[in-house]
Amino acid sequence: MTMGRERVSLRVIAREWGRIGCIGFGGPPTHIALLRRLCVTDRGWLSASDFEDGIAATNLLPGPASTQLSIFCAWRLRGAIGGLVGGLCFIVPGLVLILALSALFLAGHPPRAVEGAAAGAGAAVAAVAVNAALGLMPASWGRAGSRRAQRGRWALYALCGAAAAATVGPFLVLVLLAAGLAEVAARGSWPRPAPVLHSVAAVPLLAVAAVGGVGGVGALVWESFKVGALSYGGGFVIVPLMQQDVVHVYHWMTGAQFLNAVALGQITPGPVVQTVAVVGYAAAGLGGGLLAAVIAFAPSFAFVLLGGRHFDRVRTSPAVQAFLTGAGPAAIGAIAGSAIPLGLELSQLWQVGVLAAALVWMLALRRNVVVGLIAAALIGVAASLVGVPVGG
């Protein structure tokens, strides 16, 4: 991949990437569309093929793909400094907003209307998880291959991911890693020598080896690192990675508050991974929120700025392709499976009704997720105003 054909000023990168960070509601599809319009259609900074190559390369990496794509596009235009400026300007607007909302929703005694909004939006989160998994399935199923054995393995990986998310969420990393390596073995794609595969698998192996020793601030660092460096298969896979630890092990949040955190990550602009900032805020205030965000996003900058020039080789590696072919369906299963513990966190009967309505809105009618979450929040506000219980 060659660098961008036109030298773009850092001021322009800061302005345009910051604008996308402010208006990028709707998750990765929206971010990709806005970046394509800016870099390819309107400005012609990148060719259509270069941009599609960037999408393909960043989708091979763990962590938030649309964030990595924003860093990649800016890196192509102005090198490492451009990638830093573009990535930060893409991330910061949503991060500021989500931290401000965290202070409101996690206050010791928030207004009753705020509690209702949180309970309503949180009730719809399980539907968002199912919708996210279904959206990822077609591409992953097609990637698996047409043979019966290949599709059988795809189904097995997905079932293992779903079971892990529903039962042993904190150890989901091991399941994702095992599924990826199992597919590499099944396809006989072990590289000789093996540095390309190690670039995908070594970080999870080292991190899993270290997990037993964390505690206190180390626990927050570990949770954030899992989100940023080990979340194969899309931003929503962070939910099963974090829920058990955040709610039941470290008790940073109640189950209802965790639902609120996921909802906030969906309705604010920018990457869904910013949910981790809400967790950090609950664990250690504003400093914890900022620390969690830095740890979660640092791997994305490292992957692109240090490895961008190797993306062509990584994309053509059979080992990397096989690893993602196995880890992908496990992640999709995990996203779908996370709906079970998320649904079990609901404490009021009216919230079950909101969840059912959200499932119809998102799955049957195929309507906008953000609109559905906002509508659920408004239902919660209405419930709070007429005196319906909204707390756990």
C-alpha positions in Angstrom: 0.0 0.0 0.0 1.4 3.4 -1.0 0.9 6.6 1.0 -1.9 9.0 0.0 -1.3 10.9 -3.2 -2.1 14.4 -1.8 -0.3 16.0 1.2 -3.2 17.0 3.5 -2.5 19.5 6.3 -2.9 18.3 9.9 -5.4 21.1 10.5 -7.7 19.7 7.8 -7.3 16.2 9.2 -8.1 17.4 12.7 -11.2 19.3 11.4 -12.6 16.5 9.2 -11.9 13.6 11.5 -13.3 15.6 14.4 -16.4 16.3 12.4 -16.9 12.6 11.8 -16.3 11.9 15.5 -19.2 14.4 16.3 -21.8 13.1 13.8 -20.8 9.4 13.6 -23.9 8.0 15.3 -24.8 4.4 14.3 -21.6 2.5 14.7 -19.1 1.1 12.1 -21.4 1.2 9.0 -21.9 5.0 9.6 -18.2 5.6 10.3 -17.1 3.7 7.1 -19.6 5.5 5.0 -18.5 8.9 6.3 -14.8 8.1 5.8 -15.5 6.8 2.3 -17.4 9.9 1.3 -14.7 12.2 2.7 -11.5 10.4 1.5 -12.7 8.9 -1.7 -15.9 10.6 -3.1 -15.5 14.2 -2.1 -11.8 14.8 -1.7 -10.2 12.0 -3.8 -7.4 11.6 -1.3 -7.6 7.8 -1.6 -8.7 5.6 -4.5 -11.7 3.4 -4.0 -9.5 0.3 -4.1 -7.1 1.7 -1.6 -10.0 2.4 0.8 -11.5 -1.0 0.4 -8.0 -2.5 1.1 -8.0 -0.5 4.3 -11.3 -1.9 5.3 -10.2 -5.5 4.6 -6.9 -5.0 6.5 -8.4 -3.4 9.6 -11.1 -6.1 9.7 -8.4 -8.6 10.3 -7.2 -6.9 13.4 -8.6 -7.3 16.9 -10.2 -4.2 18.4 -12.5 -1.5 17.0 -12.3 -1.8 13.2 -13.8 1.6 12.4 -11.5 3.4 14.8 -8.5 1.6 13.1 -9.9 2.5 9.7 -10.0 6.2 10.7 -6.4 6.0 11.9 -5.4 4.1 8.8 -6.9 6.7 6.4 -5.2 9.6 8.2 -1.9 7.6 8.4 -2.1 7.1 4.6 -2.3 10.9 4.2 0.3 12.2 6.7 2.1 9.2 8.2 2.3 8.5 11.9 1.5 12.1 13.0 -1.5 12.2 10.7 -2.7 8.9 12.1 -2.4 10.1 15.7 -4.2 13.4 15.0 -6.9 11.7 12.9 -7.5 8.9 15.4 -7.6 11.2 18.4 -10.0 13.7 16.7 -12.3 10.8 15.7 -12.3 9.4 19.3 -12.4 12.5 21.6 -15.8 14.0 20.8 -17.7 10.8 21.7 -15.4 10.2 24.6 -16.2 13.6 26.1 -19.9 13.1 25.7 -20.0 9.6 27.1 -17.9 10.6 30.2 -20.4 13.5 30.8 -23.3 11.2 30.5 -21.5 8.7 32.8 -21.4 11.4 35.5 -25.1 12.0 35.1 -26.3 8.3 35.0 -23.9 7.1 37.7 -24.6 9.9 40.1 -25.5 8.7 43.6 -29.0 10.0 43.4 -29.8 10.9 39.8 -33.2 12.5 38.9 -36.0 10.0 38.6 -36.4 10.8 34.9 -32.8 9.9 34.3 -33.3 6.6 36.1 -36.2 5.9 33.9 -34.3 6.7 30.7 -31.5 4.4 31.8 -33.9 1.6 32.7 -35.7 1.9 29.4 -32.6 2.1 27.2 -30.9 -0.7 29.2 -34.0 -2.9 28.7 -33.4 -2.8 24.9 -29.7 -3.8 25.0 -30.2 -7.5 24.7 -32.1 -6.9 21.4 -29.1 -4.8 20.2 -26.8 -7.8 20.9 -28.9 -10.2 18.9 -29.2 -7.6 16.1 -25.5 -7.1 16.0 -24.8 -10.8 15.8 -27.3 -11.3 13.0 -25.8 -8.5 11.0 -22.3 -10.1 11.2 -23.4 -13.6 10.2 -23.8 -13.5 6.4 -20.2 -12.4 5.7 -18.7 -14.8 8.2 -20.8 -17.7 6.9 -19.7 -17.0 3.4 -16.1 -16.8 4.5 -16.3 -20.3 6.1 -16.5 -22.0 2.7 -19.1 -24.3 1.0 -17.9 -27.7 2.3 -20.0 -29.5 4.9 -17.1 -29.8 7.2 -16.2 -26.1 7.0 -19.8 -25.1 7.7 -20.0 -27.6 10.5 -16.9 -26.1 12.2 -18.4 -22.6 11.7 -21.5 -23.7 13.6 -19.4 -25.4 16.3 -17.3 -22.2 16.9 -20.5 -20.1 17.1 -22.1 -22.4 19.6 -18.9 -22.5 21.7 -18.8 -18.7 21.7 -22.5 -18.4 22.6 -22.0 -20.9 25.5 -18.9 -19.1 26.8 -20.7 -15.7 26.7 -23.6 -17.0 28.6 -21.6 -18.9 31.2 -17.9 -17.9 31.5 -17.7 -14.5 29.9 -14.4 -13.4 31.4 -12.6 -16.4 29.7 -14.2 -15.7 26.3 -10.7 -14.7 25.1 -9.5 -18.3 25.4 -12.5 -19.5 23.4 -11.9 -17.0 20.6 -8.2 -17.9 20.5 -8.9 -21.7 20.6 -11.4 -21.4 17.7 -9.0 -19.4 15.6 -6.1 -21.8 16.2 -8.4 -24.8 15.6 -9.3 -23.5 12.2 -5.7 -22.9 11.4 -4.9 -26.5 12.3 -8.0 -27.8 10.3 -6.9 -25.9 7.2 -3.2 -26.9 7.6 -2.3 -23.2 7.4 0.5 -23.1 9.9 3.1 -20.6 8.5 6.7 -21.6 8.0 8.2 -19.6 9.7 5.4 -18.4 11.9 5.8 -14.7 12.6 2.6 -13.6 10.7 0.4 -15.9 12.8 2.2 -14.8 15.9 1.3 -11.2 15.1 -2.3 -12.2 15.6 -2.1 -14.7 18.4 0.9 -13.7 20.5 -0.7 -10.8 22.2 -3.7 -12.8 23.4 -1.5 -15.6 24.6 0.7 -13.2 26.6 -2.3 -11.4 28.0 -4.1 -14.5 29.0 -1.0 -15.7 30.8 -0.9 -12.5 32.8 -4.6 -12.4 33.8 -4.3 -14.2 37.1 -2.2 -11.6 38.7 -4.3 -8.4 38.2 -6.2 -6.6 40.9 -7.2 -3.0 41.8 -6.1 -0.6 39.1 -4.5 -3.6 37.4 -8.0 -5.1 37.0 -9.3 -2.0 35.2 -6.2 -2.0 33.0 -6.8 -5.7 32.2 -10.5 -5.2 31.4 -9.6 -2.3 29.1 -6.9 -4.2 27.4 -9.2 -7.1 26.6 -11.6 -4.6 25.0 -8.9 -2.9 22.9 -6.6 -5.8 21.9 -8.5 -9.0 22.2 -12.0 -8.3 20.9 -12.2 -10.2 17.6 -15.4 -9.9 15.6 -16.8 -6.4 16.2 -17.3 -3.9 18.9 -20.2 -5.6 20.7 -18.1 -8.6 21.6 -16.8 -6.4 24.5 -20.0 -7.0 26.3 -19.5 -10.7 27.3 -15.8 -9.9 27.8 -16.6 -7.4 30.5 -20.0 -8.2 32.1 -19.1 -10.9 34.6 -16.0 -9.2 35.9 -17.5 -5.7 36.0 -20.7 -6.7 37.8 -20.0 -9.8 39.8 -16.3 -10.0 40.4 -15.2 -6.4 41.0 -18.6 -4.9 41.7 -17.8 -1.7 39.9 -21.4 -1.5 38.6 -24.8 -3.1 39.2 -26.3 -5.2 36.4 -28.6 -2.3 35.5 -25.8 0.2 35.4 -23.9 -2.1 33.0 -26.9 -2.2 30.7 -26.9 1.6 30.8 -23.2 1.6 29.9 -23.8 -0.5 26.9 -26.7 1.7 25.8 -24.6 4.8 26.2 -21.9 3.3 24.0 -24.6 2.7 21.3 -26.3 6.1 21.3 -23.2 8.3 21.5 -21.2 9.1 18.4 -17.9 7.4 17.7 -16.8 3.8 18.4 -18.9 1.5 20.6 -15.8 0.5 22.4 -16.1 3.8 24.3 -18.4 1.8 26.6 -15.3 0.9 28.5 -14.9 4.6 29.6 -18.2 4.2 31.4 -16.9 1.2 33.2 -13.7 3.0 34.1 -15.7 6.0 35.4 -17.7 3.6 37.6 -14.5 2.0 38.9 -12.4 5.1 39.6 -14.2 8.3 38.6 -13.0 10.6 35.8 -9.4 9.4 36.0 -10.6 5.8 35.7 -12.7 6.6 32.6 -9.8 8.3 30.9 -7.4 5.5 31.9 -9.8 2.9 30.5 -10.1 4.7 27.2 -6.4 5.2 26.8 -5.7 1.5 27.4 -8.6 0.4 25.2 -7.6 2.5 22.2 -3.8 2.3 22.4 -3.6 -1.1 20.7 -5.5 0.3 17.7 -2.9 3.1 17.2 -0.1 0.6 17.7 -1.5 -1.9 15.2 -1.9 0.7 12.5 1.0 3.0 13.0 3.5 0.3 13.6 2.1 -2.4 11.4 0.4 -0.5 8.6 3.2 -1.1 6.1 2.8 -4.8 6.6 -1.0 -5.0 6.0 -0.6 -6.3 2.5 1.4 -9.3 3.7 -1.0 -9.9 6.6 -4.0 -9.8 4.3 -2.6 -12.5 2.1 -1.4 -14.8 4.9 -3.4 -18.1 4.9 -2.7 -18.4 8.6 -4.2 -15.1 9.4 -7.2 -15.7 7.2 -7.8 -19.1 8.8 -7.4 -17.7 12.3 -10.1 -15.1 11.6 -12.3 -17.6 9.9 -12.4 -19.5 13.2 -12.4 -16.6 15.7 -15.1 -14.7 13.7 -18.0 -17.1 14.2 -17.0 -17.7 17.9 -17.2 -13.9 18.4 -20.6 -13.8 16.6 -21.9 -16.6 18.9 -20.5 -14.7 21.9 -22.4 -11.5 20.9 -25.6 -13.4 20.5 -25.0 -15.4 23.7 -24.5 -12.2 25.7 -28.2 -11.4 25.2 -28.9 -14.1 27.9 -27.0 -12.5 30.8 -28.1 -9.1 29.6 -31.7 -10.1 29.6 -31.4 -11.6 33.1 -30.4 -8.2 34.5 -33.8 -6.8 33.9 -35.7 -6.2 37.2 -39.1 -4.8 36.2 -41.9 -6.4 34.2 -42.4 -3.4 32.0 -38.7 -3.7 30.9 -39.5 -7.1 29.5 -42.2 -5.5 27.3 -39.6 -2.9 26.1 -37.2 -5.7 25.2 -39.9 -7.5 23.3 -40.8 -4.3 21.4 -37.1 -3.6 20.7 -36.7 -7.1 19.2 -39.6 -6.4 16.9 -38.3 -3.0 15.9 -34.7 -4.2 15.2 -35.1 -7.7 14.0 -38.6 -7.9 12.4 -38.9 -4.4 11.1 -35.1 -3.9 10.6 -35.2 -0.3 11.9 -32.4 1.9 13.2 -30.8 0.8 16.5 -30.1 4.2 17.8 -33.7 5.3 17.2 -34.9 2.2 19.0 -32.7 2.9 22.0 -33.9 6.5 22.3 -37.5 5.3 22.0 -36.9 2.8 24.8 -35.3 5.5 26.9 -38.4 7.8 26.4 -40.7 4.9 27.4 -38.6 4.6 30.6 -39.0 8.4 31.3 -42.7 8.1 30.8 -42.8 5.1 33.2 -40.9 7.1 35.8 -43.2 10.1 35.5 -46.4 8.0 36.1 -44.8 6.4 39.2 -43.9 2.9 37.8 -40.9 1.4 39.6 -37.7 1.9 37.5 -35.0 0.8 39.9 -33.6 -2.7 40.6 
